[in-house]
Amino acid sequence: KNLFKQDDINLPTLNNICLKINSKLGGVNHILSARCNPAVLKRPVMVMGCDVSHPAPEARGLKPSIAAIVGSVDPKAARYEVEVRVQDRTHNEEMIHDMKQVTKNLLLKFHAANKGRKPEKIIMYRDGVSEGQFLTVLAKELTAMRQACKELEEDYQPAITYIIVQKRHHTRFFPADNNKYRNGNALA
């Protein structure tokens, strides 16, 4: 349906499909140039991201929520492994119930892909958490992540940065000087 527009190929959609296929086959779509590589990537680091997708309101209690968690497995944080969990349909909550095992699995995949090295730091980008759930989700999921590290090796305690990402925040940035695009947006 989206691939053809008015009997012509929709190139952006085709490009997006090709990027997804390449990624799923283990290819690398994007990397930072050496001069832009942040200092945090100079040491072994795993960048993780997760979200929980919930059913429509009329299907709550009937259909489960799906939790998806990814973790980088290469030094450039460009290749990712994924863990997906079907959550208990009676709760439909934002908490990822199997976070300890998910983290453990991703750490083992990182270890295997990096000749036995473990990440010295884990950076977690967590989406979909409302302000009222911040502390609960942070406490339970961060604790589960630390337990996963400890189960792999008793004294393994990588630094963990846990960032909760919000999209509907109504925060706007404006340039203090004249560094802006013609439409008024701040330069990237």
C-alpha positions in Angstrom: 0.0 0.0 0.0 2.8 2.5 0.9 5.3 1.2 -1.6 3.6 2.7 -4.6 2.2 6.2 -4.9 0.2 7.1 -8.0 1.8 4.2 -9.9 5.3 5.3 -9.0 7.7 3.7 -6.5 7.8 5.5 -3.1 11.6 5.7 -2.8 11.8 6.7 0.9 9.6 3.7 1.9 11.7 1.4 -0.3 14.9 2.8 1.3 13.4 2.3 4.8 12.6 -1.4 4.0 16.1 -2.0 2.6 17.7 -0.5 5.8 15.5 -2.8 8.0 16.4 -5.9 5.9 20.1 -5.0 6.0 20.0 -4.5 9.8 18.1 -7.8 10.4 20.7 -9.6 8.3 23.5 -8.3 10.5 24.5 -5.3 8.4 25.4 -1.9 9.7 23.4 1.0 8.3 25.0 4.0 10.1 28.2 4.7 12.1 29.7 7.8 13.4 32.9 9.1 11.7 36.1 8.7 13.8 36.2 12.4 14.5 32.7 12.4 15.9 33.0 9.3 18.0 32.1 10.2 21.6 34.6 9.4 24.3 32.1 7.0 26.0 32.5 4.6 23.0 36.3 4.4 23.4 35.8 1.8 26.1 33.5 -1.2 25.9 29.9 0.1 26.4 26.5 -1.4 25.8 23.8 1.0 24.6 20.4 -0.4 25.4 16.9 0.8 24.6 13.5 -0.5 25.6 9.8 0.2 25.4 6.5 -1.6 26.1 3.8 -1.6 23.5 0.2 -1.9 24.9 -3.0 -3.1 23.2 -5.8 -0.6 22.4 -7.9 0.3 25.4 -10.8 -1.9 24.3 -8.4 -5.0 24.2 -6.8 -4.4 27.6 -7.0 -7.6 29.7 -7.6 -9.6 26.5 -4.3 -8.9 24.6 -0.9 -8.8 26.2 1.6 -6.0 26.2 4.9 -6.6 24.3 8.2 -5.5 25.7 11.2 -5.1 23.3 14.7 -4.5 24.5 17.8 -4.0 22.3 21.5 -3.9 23.3 24.5 -2.9 21.2 27.1 -5.6 20.7 29.9 -3.8 18.8 32.4 -1.0 19.7 30.6 1.5 17.5 27.2 0.8 19.0 25.8 0.2 15.5 24.9 -3.5 15.7 22.2 -4.6 18.1 20.7 -7.8 19.5 17.0 -7.9 20.6 15.0 -9.6 23.3 11.2 -9.5 23.1 8.8 -10.5 25.9 5.1 -11.0 26.0 3.9 -9.5 29.2 1.1 -10.8 31.4 -2.2 -9.5 29.8 -3.9 -9.0 33.2 -1.6 -6.1 34.1 -0.8 -4.1 30.9 1.7 -2.1 32.7 4.9 -0.3 31.7 7.2 -2.4 33.9 9.4 -5.0 32.1 8.9 -8.0 34.3 11.8 -10.1 32.9 14.4 -7.4 32.9 17.0 -9.4 34.8 17.0 -12.3 32.3 16.8 -9.9 29.3 19.8 -8.0 30.5 21.7 -11.2 31.2 21.0 -12.5 27.7 22.1 -9.2 26.1 25.3 -9.1 28.2 26.1 -12.7 27.1 25.6 -11.7 23.5 27.9 -8.7 24.0 30.5 -11.0 25.6 30.4 -13.5 22.7 30.6 -10.7 20.1 33.6 -9.0 21.8 36.0 -11.9 22.4 35.1 -12.3 26.1 35.0 -8.6 27.0 32.1 -7.3 29.1 30.9 -3.7 28.8 32.4 -1.4 31.4 29.3 0.8 31.1 25.7 0.3 30.2 23.6 3.2 28.9 19.8 2.5 29.0 17.3 4.6 27.1 13.9 3.8 28.5 10.8 5.0 26.6 7.2 5.1 27.6 7.3 5.8 31.3 4.9 8.4 32.7 6.1 10.8 35.4 4.1 9.0 38.0 5.9 5.7 37.2 9.5 7.1 37.1 10.7 5.9 40.5 8.9 2.5 40.4 10.2 1.6 37.0 13.7 2.9 37.7 13.9 1.1 41.0 12.7 -2.3 39.8 14.4 -2.3 36.4 17.7 -0.9 37.5 17.8 -3.4 40.4 17.1 -6.2 37.9 19.9 -5.0 35.6 22.3 -4.9 38.6 21.2 -8.4 39.6 21.8 -9.7 36.1 25.4 -8.3 36.2 26.0 -9.9 39.6 24.7 -13.3 38.4 27.2 -13.3 35.5 30.1 -12.5 37.8 29.9 -11.7 41.6 32.1 -8.5 41.4 30.9 -7.3 37.9 29.4 -3.9 38.5 29.5 -1.8 35.4 28.4 1.8 35.6 24.7 2.1 34.5 23.3 5.3 33.2 19.5 5.0 33.0 17.8 7.7 30.9 14.0 7.9 30.7 13.0 9.4 27.4 9.7 11.4 27.0 8.3 12.6 23.7 5.2 14.5 24.8 7.0 17.0 27.0 6.1 20.4 25.5 9.7 21.6 26.0 10.9 24.0 23.3 14.4 25.3 22.6 15.2 28.7 21.2 18.6 30.0 20.2 19.9 32.8 22.4 21.7 34.4 19.5 20.9 34.4 15.8 22.1 30.8 15.2 18.9 29.6 13.7 17.3 28.3 10.6 15.0 30.6 8.6 12.0 29.0 10.3 13.3 29.9 13.7 14.5 26.4 14.8 17.8 26.2 16.6 20.7 24.9 14.5 21.5 21.2 15.1 
